[in-house]
Amino acid sequence: MTTDTSKTSTTDIKLNPAIDEHGNFGLWSLLNSLKTPNKSSLEPEIWLDGPGGELIAVSAEYLPLKSIIHYEDVAQGSHGLVQREYYAAPEIALSYAFWVSPELHKSLFNWMKSCGNNPYTTLH
């Protein structure tokens, strides 16, 4: 069961996407843009195991997998804890954002447009 984000408004979103040197978006940074107390059912790993994994598999038939999604392990503090940050092409990031919340998708899409990026050019 996923968290109900259908009533999310733009005031519940503070968009601050992590972007790598290739222009890919950090999926955890997108999730953390949503101000909701329970995000455990919306984590990138859960999405990647379901609809995200299916989307990536189809996309990988046409593009190298490393250009669609990759990950980096980021140290968290001094206790040896590591968080895996997933970086995804804009189209995949938008799909993830929509799965999390239509309002998050809208905010990310508008943010991309305001930066002069057309998020639907890579995979089409």
All heavy atoms as an XYZ file, in Angstrom:
975
protein
N       0.844     -1.181      0.000
C       0.000      0.000      0.000
C       0.886      1.239      0.000
O       1.860      1.318      0.709
C      -0.897     -0.022      1.223
C      -1.854      1.107      1.292
S      -2.978      0.860      2.696
C      -3.944      2.313      2.533
N       0.528      2.209     -0.826
C       1.323      3.423     -0.886
C       0.668      4.529     -0.082
O      -0.512      4.481      0.232
C       1.496      3.906     -2.345
O       0.200      4.145     -2.887
C       2.233      2.885     -3.176
N       1.462      5.533      0.234
C       0.950      6.695      0.941
C       0.045      7.480      0.003
O       0.340      7.647     -1.169
C       2.133      7.586      1.383
O       2.981      6.796      2.192
C       1.671      8.784      2.153
N      -1.076      7.970      0.495
C      -1.991      8.734     -0.338
C      -1.458     10.150     -0.508
O      -1.458     10.938      0.430
C      -3.380      8.758      0.297
C      -4.389      9.517     -0.549
O      -4.089      9.799     -1.735
O      -5.474      9.837     -0.038
N      -0.979     10.444     -1.711
C      -0.495     11.794     -2.003
C      -1.438     12.513     -2.963
O      -1.081     13.530     -3.532
C       0.916     11.748     -2.611
O       0.871     10.938     -3.796
C       1.924     11.187     -1.632
N      -2.650     11.978     -3.136
C      -3.587     12.584     -4.082
C      -4.032     13.980     -3.653
O      -4.454     14.769     -4.482
C      -4.807     11.688     -4.267
O      -5.484     11.522     -3.032
N      -3.927     14.296     -2.374
C      -4.346     15.605     -1.893
C      -3.154     16.544     -1.692
O      -3.277     17.592     -1.077
C      -5.133     15.454     -0.601
C      -6.451     14.715     -0.798
C      -7.234     14.667      0.479
C      -8.587     14.087      0.394
N      -8.919     13.066     -0.503
N      -2.010     16.166     -2.233
C      -0.822     17.002     -2.126
C      -1.023     18.273     -2.941
O      -1.521     18.231     -4.056
C       0.412     16.248     -2.668
O       0.561     15.044     -1.939
C       1.666     17.076     -2.542
N      -0.627     19.393     -2.375
C      -0.697     20.652     -3.117
C       0.720     21.180     -3.329
O       1.680     20.656     -2.767
C      -1.525     21.687     -2.341
O      -0.806     22.141     -1.210
N       0.834     22.207     -4.136
C       2.153     22.771     -4.402
C       2.792     23.348     -3.146
O       4.009     23.441     -3.062
C       2.080     23.860     -5.499
O       1.073     24.810     -5.139
C       1.761     23.255     -6.850
N       1.982     23.687     -2.153
C       2.559     24.188     -0.899
C       3.212     23.071     -0.095
O       3.965     23.341      0.831
C       1.490     24.887     -0.028
O       0.452     23.958      0.270
C       0.921     26.103     -0.744
N       2.919     21.819     -0.460
C       3.527     20.672      0.216
C       4.839     20.252     -0.452
O       5.424     19.243     -0.078
C       2.577     19.474      0.195
C       1.279     19.751      0.937
O       1.352     20.399      1.997
O       0.221     19.335      0.450
N       5.266     21.006     -1.441
C       6.458     20.639     -2.210
C       7.500     21.744     -2.114
O       7.201     22.918     -2.349
C       6.087     20.388     -3.689
C       5.131     19.199     -3.779
C       7.331     20.154     -4.529
C       4.495     19.015     -5.119
N       8.692     21.356     -1.748
C       9.826     22.269     -1.768
C      10.882     21.609     -2.657
O      11.691     20.815     -2.196
C      10.378     22.520     -0.373
C      11.501     23.536     -0.382
C      11.977     23.867      0.999
C      13.096     24.901      0.877
N      13.647     25.252      2.160
N      10.811     21.922     -3.941
C      11.630     21.256     -4.935
C      13.072     21.736     -4.860
O      13.357     22.920     -4.976
C      11.052     21.516     -6.329
C      11.534     20.631     -7.460
C      11.239     19.168     -7.154
C      10.871     21.033     -8.757
N      13.969     20.796     -4.634
C      15.403     21.078     -4.597
C      16.129     19.846     -5.151
O      16.758     19.110     -4.411
C      15.846     21.383     -3.161
C      17.288     21.852     -3.117
O      17.831     22.306     -4.111
N      17.906     21.728     -1.967
N      16.011     19.632     -6.473
C      16.547     18.394     -7.029
C      18.069     18.338     -7.043
O      18.735     19.320     -7.350
C      15.991     18.380     -8.457
C      15.723     19.804     -8.784
C      15.383     20.475     -7.489
N      18.590     17.168     -6.704
C      20.019     16.894     -6.878
C      20.204     16.492     -8.344
O      19.456     15.660     -8.859
C      20.466     15.764     -5.956
N      21.169     17.096     -8.997
C      21.431     16.805    -10.402
C      22.902     16.462    -10.550
O      23.765     17.174    -10.040
C      21.068     18.018    -11.293
C      19.605     18.401    -11.067
C      21.333     17.713    -12.761
C      19.178     19.666    -11.774
N      23.170     15.350    -11.248
C      24.567     14.966    -11.436
C      25.166     15.694    -12.638
O      24.502     16.502    -13.288
C      24.715     13.442    -11.539
C      24.164     12.866    -12.837
O      23.741     13.631    -13.731
O      24.149     11.626    -12.962
N      26.423     15.391    -12.939
C      27.140     16.096    -14.013
C      26.587     15.789    -15.401
O      26.897     16.478    -16.367
C      28.641     15.771    -13.956
C      28.998     14.319    -14.219
C      28.907     13.425    -12.984
O      28.457     13.879    -11.919
O      29.277     12.245    -13.103
N      25.730     14.770    -15.526
C      25.149     14.409    -16.815
C      23.727     14.937    -16.983
O      23.069     14.642    -17.979
C      25.151     12.886    -16.987
C      26.504     12.284    -16.821
N      27.541     12.479    -17.710
C      27.015     11.512    -15.843
C      28.615     11.843    -17.294
N      28.321     11.254    -16.150
N      23.228     15.662    -15.994
C      21.871     16.204    -16.065
C      20.801     15.235    -15.584
O      19.619     15.449    -15.825
N      21.221     14.173    -14.897
C      20.259     13.228    -14.334
C      19.814     13.694    -12.951
O      20.548     14.386    -12.256
C      20.886     11.833    -14.237
C      21.228     11.280    -15.601
O      20.467     11.431    -16.551
N      22.380     10.666    -15.706
N      18.620     13.290    -12.570
C      18.016     13.755    -11.323
C      18.093     12.685    -10.241
O      17.826     11.513    -10.498
C      16.545     14.122    -11.554
C      16.376     15.356    -12.373
C      16.485     15.319    -13.744
C      16.123     16.567    -11.755
C      16.344     16.469    -14.507
C      15.983     17.727    -12.504
C      16.093     17.674    -13.883
N      18.422     13.107     -9.023
C      18.443     12.201     -7.877
C      17.024     11.907     -7.421
O      16.283     12.824     -7.071
N      16.644     10.626     -7.439
C      15.274     10.267     -7.081
C      14.986     10.522     -5.608
O      13.876     10.925     -5.251
C      14.994      8.808     -7.445
C      15.115      8.460     -8.938
C      14.686      7.020     -9.177
C      14.311      9.413     -9.801
N      15.962     10.295     -4.723
C      15.742     10.599     -3.300
C      15.498     12.091     -3.102
O      14.676     12.488     -2.279
C      16.935     10.157     -2.459
C      16.857      8.734     -2.029
C      17.574      7.680     -2.526
C      16.004      8.191     -1.020
N      17.213      6.524     -1.888
C      16.259      6.801     -0.951
C      15.058      8.735     -0.162
C      15.604      5.961     -0.063
C      14.404      7.897      0.719
C      14.674      6.526      0.762
N      16.205     12.936     -3.855
C      16.004     14.380     -3.687
C      14.602     14.774     -4.124
O      14.009     15.700     -3.566
C      17.054     15.172     -4.465
O      16.858     15.079     -5.868
N      14.048     14.071     -5.114
C      12.674     14.359     -5.528
C      11.695     13.943     -4.447
O      10.781     14.694     -4.104
C      12.356     13.649     -6.845
C      13.180     14.085     -8.048
C      12.781     13.299     -9.284
C      13.070     15.583     -8.292
N      11.891     12.751     -3.891
C      11.008     12.299     -2.809
C      11.095     13.243     -1.620
O      10.086     13.603     -1.029
C      11.367     10.873     -2.385
C      10.553     10.315     -1.213
C       9.055     10.305     -1.523
C      11.032      8.921     -0.854
N      12.285     13.681     -1.294
C      12.461     14.564     -0.143
C      11.965     15.980     -0.400
O      11.896     16.788      0.526
C      13.914     14.557      0.315
C      14.292     13.229      0.936
O      13.453     12.550      1.516
N      15.544     12.842      0.804
N      11.592     16.281     -1.648
C      10.965     17.569     -1.950
C       9.517     17.604     -1.478
O       8.916     18.664     -1.382
C      10.995     17.831     -3.462
O      12.313     17.958     -3.915
N       8.978     16.438     -1.208
C       7.594     16.328     -0.766
C       7.546     16.367      0.753
O       8.190     15.572      1.422
C       7.018     14.999     -1.272
C       5.521     14.801     -1.228
C       4.830     15.772     -2.170
C       5.196     13.371     -1.632
N       6.807     17.322      1.299
C       6.717     17.463      2.748
C       5.576     16.593      3.278
O       4.474     17.067      3.482
C       6.477     18.926      3.113
C       7.617     19.849      2.751
C       7.351     21.242      3.286
C       7.178     22.202      2.145
N       6.786     23.531      2.552
N       5.861     15.317      3.437
C       4.880     14.406      3.999
C       5.586     13.540      5.030
O       6.743     13.178      4.828
C       4.214     13.537      2.908
O       3.225     12.699      3.491
C       5.210     12.700      2.145
N       4.939     13.238      6.131
C       5.637     12.516      7.195
C       5.957     11.059      6.862
O       6.926     10.519      7.351
C       4.673     12.607      8.371
C       3.348     12.869      7.760
C       3.599     13.623      6.496
N       5.148     10.402      6.050
C       5.357      8.980      5.786
C       5.706      8.767      4.319
O       4.832      8.765      3.458
C       4.112      8.184      6.149
C       4.303      6.697      5.929
O       5.419      6.249      5.698
N       3.226      5.960      5.990
N       6.990      8.605      4.050
C       7.444      8.406      2.684
C       7.954      6.988      2.446
O       8.415      6.676      1.362
C       8.573      9.390      2.365
C       8.192     10.835      2.503
C       9.394     11.722      2.239
C       9.133     13.126      2.717
N      10.304     13.978      2.623
N       7.864      6.138      3.454
C       8.495      4.825      3.349
C       7.938      3.987      2.197
O       8.652      3.166      1.641
C       8.372      4.063      4.663
O       7.014      3.835      4.966
N       6.682      4.173      1.835
C       6.111      3.394      0.740
C       6.363      4.034     -0.621
O       5.914      3.529     -1.645
C       4.613      3.194      0.955
O       3.949      4.437      0.937
N       7.074      5.159     -0.638
C       7.341      5.877     -1.887
C       8.820      5.912     -2.241
O       9.222      6.626     -3.152
C       6.820      7.321     -1.773
C       5.328      7.471     -1.487
C       4.987      8.927     -1.183
C       4.501      6.959     -2.646
N       9.624      5.133     -1.546
C      11.067      5.168     -1.761
C      11.428      4.689     -3.164
O      10.737      3.850     -3.741
C      11.768      4.313     -0.711
C      11.632      4.896      0.677
C      12.243      4.017      1.761
O      12.757      2.932      1.441
O      12.200      4.442      2.922
N      12.516      5.224     -3.730
C      12.913      4.826     -5.087
C      13.055      3.316     -5.271
O      12.676      2.790     -6.314
C      14.259      5.532     -5.279
C      14.188      6.725     -4.392
C      13.382      6.279     -3.203
N      13.580      2.607     -4.271
C      13.759      1.160     -4.409
C      12.429      0.460     -4.680
O      12.363     -0.478     -5.477
C      14.386      0.560     -3.143
C      15.826      0.925     -2.925
C      16.000      2.153     -2.045
O      15.059      2.962     -1.933
O      17.085      2.311     -1.480
N      11.365      0.917     -4.031
C      10.049      0.301     -4.214
C       9.552      0.561     -5.626
O       9.046     -0.337     -6.305
C       9.057      0.834     -3.163
C       9.516      0.416     -1.769
C       7.648      0.348     -3.436
C       8.776      1.084     -0.631
N       9.718      1.782     -6.105
C       9.288      2.125     -7.459
C      10.092      1.353     -8.495
O       9.549      0.861     -9.485
C       9.428      3.629     -7.675
C       8.973      4.083     -9.029
C       7.682      4.187     -9.470
C       9.802      4.503    -10.109
N       7.671      4.654    -10.763
C       8.960      4.858    -11.166
C      11.178      4.624    -10.276
C       9.444      5.321    -12.392
C      11.656      5.090    -11.483
C      10.802      5.433    -12.528
N      11.398      1.232     -8.272
C      12.256      0.526     -9.223
C      11.911     -0.951     -9.306
O      12.113     -1.580    -10.345
C      13.729      0.712     -8.848
C      14.265      2.123     -9.097
C      15.605      2.302     -8.415
C      14.359      2.415    -10.579
N      11.396     -1.526     -8.216
C      10.991     -2.928     -8.238
C       9.695     -3.139     -9.011
O       9.377     -4.253     -9.396
C      10.793     -3.459     -6.816
C      12.104     -3.747     -6.131
O      13.129     -3.884     -6.823
O      12.105     -3.835     -4.888
N       8.933     -2.076     -9.229
C       7.639     -2.202     -9.906
C       7.622     -1.467    -11.233
O       8.356     -1.813    -12.152
N       6.796     -0.424    -11.330
C       6.625      0.264    -12.616
C       7.911      0.896    -13.135
O       8.129      0.947    -14.341
C       5.560      1.323    -12.326
C       5.552      1.478    -10.846
C       5.969      0.163    -10.276
N       8.758      1.372    -12.236
C      10.006      1.977    -12.687
C      10.928      0.969    -13.331
O      11.559      1.240    -14.350
N      10.995     -0.222    -12.750
C      11.827     -1.268    -13.332
C      11.350     -1.672    -14.711
O      12.147     -1.904    -15.625
N      10.027     -1.736    -14.885
C       9.447     -2.076    -16.180
C       9.765     -0.995    -17.211
O      10.130     -1.291    -18.349
C       7.939     -2.253    -16.042
C       7.555     -3.430    -15.167
C       6.097     -3.391    -14.729
O       5.321     -2.574    -15.264
O       5.743     -4.182    -13.834
N       9.638      0.261    -16.820
C       9.928      1.375    -17.721
C      11.397      1.382    -18.127
O      11.735      1.574    -19.291
C       9.561      2.695    -17.028
C       9.854      3.982    -17.775
C       9.061      4.052    -19.066
C       9.537      5.177    -16.898
N      12.274      1.146    -17.171
C      13.700      1.133    -17.451
C      14.066     -0.036    -18.364
O      14.869      0.102    -19.289
C      14.500      1.128    -16.142
C      14.324      2.492    -15.460
C      15.981      0.832    -16.382
C      14.720      2.523    -14.020
N      13.454     -1.188    -18.153
C      13.717     -2.346    -19.006
C      13.339     -2.062    -20.454
O      14.087     -2.387    -21.383
C      12.960     -3.573    -18.488
N      12.190     -1.435    -20.668
C      11.764     -1.088    -22.021
C      12.706     -0.049    -22.619
O      13.139     -0.164    -23.768
C      10.305     -0.575    -22.021
C       9.937      0.030    -23.363
C       9.355     -1.700    -21.662
N      13.050      0.973    -21.842
C      13.943      2.026    -22.329
C      15.322      1.479    -22.661
O      15.968      1.931    -23.601
C      14.064      3.135    -21.279
O      12.809      3.693    -21.008
N      15.776      0.485    -21.894
C      17.115     -0.082    -22.098
C      17.215     -0.874    -23.399
O      18.319     -1.191    -23.840
C      17.501     -0.964    -20.914
N      16.096     -1.157    -24.032
C      16.134     -1.805    -25.336
C      16.640     -0.835    -26.401
O      17.118     -1.256    -27.443
C      14.744     -2.320    -25.719
C      14.248     -3.439    -24.826
C      12.852     -3.896    -25.187
O      12.387     -3.569    -26.300
O      12.233     -4.577    -24.365
N      16.528      0.463    -26.127
C      16.891      1.480    -27.107
C      18.099      2.309    -26.705
O      18.760      2.885    -27.562
C      15.698      2.427    -27.343
C      14.445      1.684    -27.708
C      13.449      1.439    -26.760
C      14.261      1.195    -28.997
C      12.301      0.739    -27.097
C      13.115      0.493    -29.335
C      12.142      0.263    -28.388
O      11.010     -0.435    -28.712
N      18.359      2.404    -25.436
C      19.456      3.236    -24.935
C      20.312      2.446    -23.961
O      19.818      1.534    -23.298
C      18.887      4.459    -24.199
C      18.170      5.498    -25.039
C      17.463      6.494    -24.145
C      19.151      6.225    -25.944
N      21.589      2.804    -23.845
C      22.423      2.136    -22.829
C      21.849      2.375    -21.436
O      21.421      3.477    -21.110
C      23.782      2.824    -22.977
C      23.751      3.498    -24.301
C      22.312      3.795    -24.609
N      21.838      1.345    -20.622
C      21.264      1.437    -19.286
C      21.906      2.547    -18.467
O      21.224      3.269    -17.746
C      21.408      0.095    -18.566
C      20.735     -0.032    -17.205
C      19.235      0.206    -17.325
C      20.996     -1.408    -16.614
N      23.220      2.746    -18.602
C      23.900      3.761    -17.805
C      23.452      5.179    -18.158
O      23.654      6.099    -17.379
C      25.418      3.633    -17.934
C      25.956      3.950    -19.310
C      27.450      3.790    -19.351
C      27.955      4.130    -20.753
N      29.389      4.003    -20.860
N      22.823      5.368    -19.331
C      22.322      6.704    -19.675
C      20.910      6.927    -19.153
O      20.396      8.036    -19.204
C      22.349      6.920    -21.187
O      21.355      6.135    -21.824
N      20.276      5.863    -18.645
C      18.904      5.967    -18.149
C      18.870      6.123    -16.646
O      18.168      6.973    -16.107
C      18.091      4.721    -18.561
C      18.087      4.598    -20.089
C      16.676      4.785    -18.015
C      17.559      3.271    -20.574
N      19.639      5.286    -15.950
C      19.664      5.357    -14.487
C      20.983      4.793    -13.978
O      21.546      3.874    -14.564
C      18.470      4.592    -13.861
C      18.358      4.885    -12.362
C      18.526      3.111    -14.150
C      17.016      4.541    -11.753
N      21.509      5.401    -12.939
C      22.679      4.848    -12.264
C      22.593      5.233    -10.792
O      21.730      6.002    -10.404
C      23.991      5.325    -12.903
C      24.300      6.759    -12.663
N      23.758      7.779    -13.406
C      25.087      7.357    -11.744
C      24.207      8.934    -12.963
N      25.004      8.718    -11.960
N      23.451      4.676    -10.002
C      23.405      4.979     -8.578
C      24.793      5.237     -8.038
O      25.792      4.837     -8.620
C      22.716      3.875     -7.783
C      23.463      2.559     -7.760
C      24.446      2.319     -6.802
C      23.189      1.567     -8.687
C      25.135      1.123     -6.775
C      23.877      0.371     -8.668
C      24.849      0.150     -7.711
O      25.529     -1.029     -7.690
N      24.808      5.946     -6.923
C      26.031      6.209     -6.182
C      25.715      5.972     -4.713
O      24.634      6.311     -4.242
C      26.485      7.662     -6.364
C      26.876      8.010     -7.779
C      27.210      9.490     -7.935
O      27.273     10.224     -6.920
O      27.386      9.918     -9.080
N      26.653      5.381     -4.010
C      26.501      5.218     -2.572
C      27.104      6.436     -1.883
O      28.259      6.779     -2.118
C      27.190      3.937     -2.092
C      26.430      2.696     -2.540
O      25.219      2.802     -2.782
O      27.049      1.623     -2.650
N      26.308      7.098     -1.074
C      26.722      8.327     -0.409
C      26.816      8.065      1.091
O      25.853      7.597      1.709
C      25.711      9.465     -0.689
C      26.135     10.745      0.001
C      25.535      9.673     -2.184
N      27.987      8.359      1.672
C      28.185      8.162      3.112
C      27.279      9.115      3.884
O      27.130     10.284      3.528
C      29.640      8.402      3.472
N      26.686      8.601      4.943
C      25.792      9.381      5.798
C      26.381      9.437      7.200
O      26.185      8.531      7.993
C      24.409      8.736      5.843
C      23.728      8.614      4.510
C      23.280      9.948      3.983
O      22.681     10.739      4.699
N      23.597     10.220      2.738
N      27.115     10.477      7.509
C      27.680     10.627      8.851
C      28.929      9.783      9.048
O      29.501      9.222      8.128
N      29.336      9.678     10.289
C      30.598      9.006     10.613
C      30.417      7.574     11.091
O      31.364      6.950     11.531
C      31.335      9.813     11.680
O      30.535      9.880     12.847
N      29.208      7.032     11.004
C      28.953      5.696     11.528
C      28.968      4.624     10.445
O      28.527      3.499     10.682
C      27.609      5.656     12.267
C      27.569      6.596     13.434
N      28.253      6.357     14.601
C      26.946      7.783     13.596
C      28.044      7.362     15.440
N      27.255      8.240     14.861
N      29.460      4.951      9.267
C      29.528      3.984      8.186
C      28.208      3.721      7.487
O      28.090      2.783      6.701
N      27.196      4.546      7.768
C      25.917      4.388      7.091
C      26.022      4.914      5.661
O      26.690      5.909      5.397
C      24.812      5.146      7.831
C      24.544      4.706      9.268
C      23.515      5.621      9.910
C      24.066      3.262      9.296
N      25.355      4.226      4.761
C      25.405      4.604      3.349
C      23.983      4.670      2.808
O      23.159      3.814      3.097
C      26.230      3.566      2.533
C      26.146      3.846      1.051
C      27.668      3.555      3.001
N      23.696      5.710      2.037
C      22.421      5.789      1.330
C      22.717      5.688     -0.150
O      23.627      6.338     -0.653
C      21.699      7.111      1.606
C      20.415      7.257      0.791
C      19.653      8.520      1.128
O      19.469      8.847      2.287
N      19.233      9.235      0.121
N      21.966      4.859     -0.832
C      22.131      4.729     -2.275
C      21.288      5.799     -2.948
O      20.080      5.853     -2.781
C      21.702      3.337     -2.715
C      21.862      3.129     -4.209
C      21.963      1.681     -4.541
N      23.295      1.217     -4.149
C      23.705     -0.036     -4.247
N      22.897     -0.955     -4.698
N      24.921     -0.378     -3.889
N      21.943      6.673     -3.697
C      21.234      7.723     -4.443
C      21.117      7.277     -5.885
O      22.103      6.930     -6.519
C      21.992      9.056     -4.356
C      21.381     10.182     -5.180
C      19.999     10.625     -4.715
O      18.996     10.039     -5.166
O      19.925     11.569     -3.920
N      19.892      7.242     -6.372
C      19.627      6.848     -7.747
C      19.496      8.100     -8.601
O      18.721      8.995     -8.275
C      18.327      6.041     -7.827
C      18.389      4.761     -7.040
C      17.975      4.731     -5.711
C      18.871      3.594     -7.615
C      18.033      3.552     -4.980
C      18.936      2.417     -6.880
C      18.515      2.405     -5.575
O      18.586      1.248     -4.851
N      20.238      8.145     -9.683
C      20.150      9.256    -10.620
C      19.503      8.753    -11.895
O      19.901      7.723    -12.438
C      21.533      9.823    -10.923
C      22.111     10.591     -9.760
C      22.921      9.971     -8.821
C      21.814     11.939     -9.591
C      23.439     10.669     -7.747
C      22.332     12.648     -8.512
C      23.141     12.006     -7.600
O      23.645     12.702     -6.534
N      18.500      9.473    -12.368
C      17.740      9.017    -13.523
C      17.630     10.122    -14.563
O      17.601     11.308    -14.236
C      16.347      8.595    -13.083
N      17.552      9.707    -15.821
C      17.324     10.638    -16.925
C      16.037     11.413    -16.650
O      15.155     10.937    -15.928
C      17.225      9.857    -18.227
N      15.919     12.617    -17.211
C      14.739     13.445    -16.916
C      13.402     12.738    -17.123
O      12.487     12.896    -16.321
C      14.899     14.631    -17.870
C      16.378     14.746    -18.059
C      16.885     13.338    -18.052
N      13.289     11.939    -18.182
C      12.026     11.257    -18.454
C      11.685     10.255    -17.352
O      10.532     10.116    -16.948
C      12.099     10.507    -19.791
C      12.371     11.408    -20.968
C      13.843     11.719    -21.176
O      14.688     11.323    -20.333
O      14.165     12.368    -22.166
N      12.707      9.540    -16.875
C      12.499      8.557    -15.818
C      12.191      9.279    -14.504
O      11.319      8.860    -13.738
C      13.731      7.651    -15.661
C      14.064      6.947    -16.983
C      13.539      6.650    -14.537
C      13.030      5.999    -17.497
N      12.887     10.385    -14.256
C      12.633     11.171    -13.039
C      11.198     11.698    -13.030
O      10.535     11.684    -11.990
C      13.634     12.322    -12.937
N      10.711     12.128    -14.180
C       9.330     12.600    -14.259
C       8.340     11.463    -14.000
O       7.322     11.662    -13.334
C       9.051     13.235    -15.622
C       9.567     14.659    -15.789
C       9.526     15.071    -17.256
C       8.749     15.633    -14.944
N       8.640     10.278    -14.502
C       7.767      9.129    -14.249
C       7.732      8.802    -12.762
O       6.675      8.508    -12.206
C       8.241      7.909    -15.036
O       8.071      8.124    -16.406
N       8.912      8.837    -12.137
C       8.962      8.587    -10.698
C       8.172      9.662     -9.945
O       7.386      9.357     -9.051
C      10.410      8.550    -10.209
C      10.521      8.461     -8.706
C      10.125      7.306     -8.034
C      10.990      9.536     -7.959
C      10.203      7.230     -6.645
C      11.076      9.457     -6.577
C      10.675      8.305     -5.929
O      10.745      8.227     -4.559
N       8.368     10.928    -10.327
C       7.664     12.024     -9.659
C       6.156     11.854     -9.781
O       5.419     12.075     -8.819
C       8.100     13.368    -10.243
N       5.684     11.413    -10.952
C       4.246     11.220    -11.134
C       3.736     10.085    -10.256
O       2.644     10.162     -9.692
C       3.907     10.940    -12.601
C       2.430     10.904    -12.861
C       1.721     12.089    -12.985
C       1.751      9.708    -12.957
C       0.350     12.073    -13.195
C       0.386      9.674    -13.167
C      -0.315     10.862    -13.291
N       4.540      9.011    -10.134
C       4.168      7.888     -9.273
C       4.047      8.337     -7.817
O       3.155      7.909     -7.100
C       5.213      6.783     -9.419
C       4.959      5.569     -8.594
C       4.048      4.578     -8.845
C       5.642      5.189     -7.396
N       4.117      3.611     -7.876
C       5.091      3.956     -6.973
C       6.663      5.759     -6.644
C       5.536      3.289     -5.829
C       7.105      5.098     -5.507
C       6.540      3.881     -5.114
N       4.932      9.244     -7.405
C       4.889      9.763     -6.038
C       3.687     10.676     -5.853
O       2.923     10.539     -4.906
C       6.197     10.513     -5.694
C       6.078     11.252     -4.370
C       7.367      9.539     -5.648
N       3.504     11.632     -6.770
C       2.426     12.603     -6.640
C       2.279     13.381     -7.944
O       3.271     13.904     -8.461
C       2.741     13.585     -5.508
O       1.974     14.753     -5.614
N       1.064     13.506     -8.479
C       0.879     14.330     -9.683
C       1.369     15.768     -9.486
O       1.883     16.380    -10.424
C      -0.632     14.279     -9.919
C      -1.057     12.984     -9.311
C      -0.164     12.816     -8.098
N       1.245     16.295     -8.278
C       1.713     17.662     -8.024
C       3.240     17.744     -8.063
O       3.798     18.741     -8.504
C       1.185     18.188     -6.692
C      -0.266     18.588     -6.733
C      -0.548     19.728     -7.706
O       0.289     20.636     -7.847
O      -1.626     19.690     -8.327
N       3.907     16.702     -7.593
C       5.367     16.675     -7.677
C       5.795     16.624     -9.136
O       6.729     17.316     -9.548
C       5.935     15.491     -6.901
C       7.464     15.356     -6.904
C       8.132     16.593     -6.296
C       7.884     14.095     -6.150
N       5.095     15.825     -9.935
C       5.373     15.748    -11.373
C       5.216     17.121    -12.016
O       6.076     17.576    -12.772
C       4.431     14.732    -12.028
C       4.529     14.692    -13.514
N       3.756     15.491    -14.328
C       5.332     13.967    -14.329
C       4.057     15.241    -15.585
N       5.013     14.327    -15.613
N       4.111     17.784    -11.715
C       3.840     19.101    -12.289
C       4.929     20.098    -11.882
O       5.421     20.864    -12.718
C       2.467     19.585    -11.821
C       2.056     20.924    -12.356
C       0.673     21.292    -11.842
C       0.251     22.664    -12.287
N      -1.060     23.030    -11.744
N       5.311     20.083    -10.622
C       6.348     21.003    -10.146
C       7.683     20.731    -10.825
O       8.374     21.665    -11.242
C       6.517     20.880     -8.632
O       5.359     21.292     -7.970
N       8.052     19.451    -10.952
C       9.318     19.108    -11.593
C       9.295     19.465    -13.072
O      10.257     20.025    -13.597
C       9.611     17.614    -11.413
C      10.917     17.115    -12.042
C      12.125     17.830    -11.450
C      11.042     15.605    -11.870
N       8.190     19.165    -13.748
C       8.074     19.485    -15.173
C       8.208     20.989    -15.397
O       8.959     21.434    -16.273
C       6.744     18.972    -15.716
C       6.581     19.205    -17.191
C       7.185     18.365    -18.104
C       5.822     20.265    -17.661
C       7.047     18.576    -19.468
C       5.681     20.493    -19.019
C       6.291     19.639    -19.929
N       7.498     21.774    -14.586
C       7.579     23.236    -14.723
C       8.981     23.753    -14.401
O       9.467     24.686    -15.038
C       6.532     23.917    -13.848
C       5.130     23.717    -14.384
O       4.939     23.458    -15.570
N       4.149     23.812    -13.510
N       9.632     23.147    -13.422
C      10.998     23.529    -13.079
C      11.939     23.253    -14.249
O      12.775     24.080    -14.598
C      11.444     22.774    -11.826
C      12.781     23.193    -11.318
C      13.055     24.216    -10.456
C      14.047     22.611    -11.651
N      14.408     24.288    -10.229
C      15.039     23.322    -10.950
C      14.424     21.555    -12.469
C      16.377     23.007    -11.048
C      15.760     21.239    -12.573
C      16.731     21.971    -11.867
N      11.783     22.079    -14.864
C      12.620     21.737    -16.025
C      12.400     22.729    -17.164
O      13.350     23.182    -17.798
C      12.312     20.319    -16.513
C      12.810     19.224    -15.615
S      12.321     17.618    -16.318
C      13.030     16.506    -15.119
N      11.132     23.057    -17.423
C      10.827     24.013    -18.497
C      11.411     25.384    -18.195
O      11.924     26.053    -19.083
C       9.314     24.113    -18.701
C       8.761     22.984    -19.518
C       7.270     23.031    -19.740
C       6.680     24.384    -19.921
N       5.241     24.407    -20.136
N      11.357     25.798    -16.930
C      11.875     27.126    -16.576
C      13.390     27.204    -16.743
O      13.943     28.283    -16.921
C      11.485     27.502    -15.144
O      12.238     26.745    -14.204
N      14.038     26.042    -16.701
C      15.496     25.988    -16.897
C      15.857     25.849    -18.372
O      17.036     25.738    -18.709
C      16.097     24.816    -16.119
S      15.966     25.002    -14.337
N      14.846     25.796    -19.226
C      15.094     25.678    -20.654
C      15.297     24.250    -21.128
O      15.749     24.041    -22.246
N      14.954     23.276    -20.298
C      15.094     21.868    -20.682
C      13.771     21.339    -21.202
O      12.731     21.583    -20.608
C      15.523     21.008    -19.492
C      16.872     21.411    -18.972
O      17.697     21.924    -19.694
N      17.099     21.172    -17.695
N      13.832     20.600    -22.307
C      12.667     19.866    -22.754
C      12.838     18.445    -22.275
O      13.663     17.711    -22.810
C      12.527     19.909    -24.273
C      11.274     19.191    -24.754
O      10.603     18.518    -23.984
N      10.982     19.329    -26.028
N      12.097     18.033    -21.258
C      12.336     16.725    -20.644
C      11.939     15.534    -21.502
O      12.216     14.420    -21.148
C      11.498     16.789    -19.370
C      10.468     17.803    -19.637
C      11.068     18.791    -20.578
N      11.294     15.754    -22.643
C      10.841     14.635    -23.442
C      11.596     14.503    -24.758
O      11.033     14.134    -25.760
C       9.345     14.755    -23.707
C       8.524     14.555    -22.476
C       7.752     15.590    -21.957
C       8.552     13.346    -21.788
C       7.009     15.403    -20.797
C       7.816     13.175    -20.624
C       7.050     14.190    -20.148
O       6.331     14.011    -19.012
N      12.891     14.790    -24.785
C      13.633     14.662    -26.025
C      14.551     13.450    -26.061
O      14.860     12.935    -27.115
C      14.487     15.915    -26.278
O      15.352     16.117    -25.165
C      13.640     17.129    -26.507
N      14.998     12.956    -24.928
C      16.008     11.905    -24.893
C      15.474     10.562    -25.357
O      16.134      9.863    -26.110
C      16.572     11.753    -23.462
O      17.002     13.039    -23.019
C      17.738     10.811    -23.443
N      14.303     10.175    -24.908
C      13.825      8.821    -25.182
C      12.874      8.735    -26.381
O      12.338      7.683    -26.650
C      13.117      8.252    -23.950
C      13.979      8.112    -22.705
C      13.161      7.556    -21.549
C      15.184      7.230    -22.967
N      12.666      9.815    -27.107
C      11.726      9.768    -28.221
C      12.431     10.001    -29.528
O      13.437     10.572    -29.630
C      10.628     10.813    -28.025
C       9.809     10.552    -26.800
N       8.853      9.587    -26.746
C       9.859     11.089    -25.562
C       8.321      9.569    -25.540
N       8.917     10.469    -24.807
